[in-house]
Amino acid sequence: PISLAIVDDVNSTLRPPNEPHHHRDWLLKVLRSVEFLKDALEPLGLELSIAKCILVLPAHIDPALAREILAIDGQSITVRSMRSSAPIEEQGTRLYGVGVGTDDFVSFFTRSVVDKVCGRIGNLRGMHPQYRLRLLGKSHAFSIRHLCRNTPTQFVMAAAHVFDDGCKREFLDTLAPPGMADPLACS
């Protein structure tokens, strides 16, 4: 409830049928879902603004049919068609920069964030070593800290080890004299 109050958005995924003769029934199901939400909010003193509602349709569903069916109280839900190649994620969502959903989704999301950050760390190569060390310690720490604080430990541990290994490798590479693979071998 707190998240919904802050975000002020509700996302719902209803899998559309592939067969054209079932599209009307599916759109009526969408309409019933919106009406249910509208009725559920009224006793709480909240209002669902139909004019702000957006339905993203797969490319194989006729938007004109959707506009015809999805009119509530004289207002119509905005209907947009998506590219046929766009994926629909049903296993989870991103909320405040953290994956929320099934275990597989959260694990994949966490790893993809860490992989993206490690890729950005690799972009520091070629910079002056002092700048590189300073940026290595500061620039990417926030997103990883945020992820670790807000994601269950069992999903973060493996990704955190990957991040630590990547930072250590970059750190040692920065300290290494040209032509030497391991600066610790100097001592």
Secondary structure, DSSP 8 states (H G I E B T S, - for coil): -HHHHHH----------SSGGGHHHHHHHHHHHHHHHHHHHGGGT----GGG-EEEE-TTS-HHHHHHH-EETTEE-EEEE--TT-----SEEEETTEEEESHHHHHHHHHHHHHHHHHHHHTTTTS-HHHHHHHHHHTTHHHHHHHHHHS-HHHHHHHHHHHHHHHHHHHHHHHS-TT-S-GGGG-
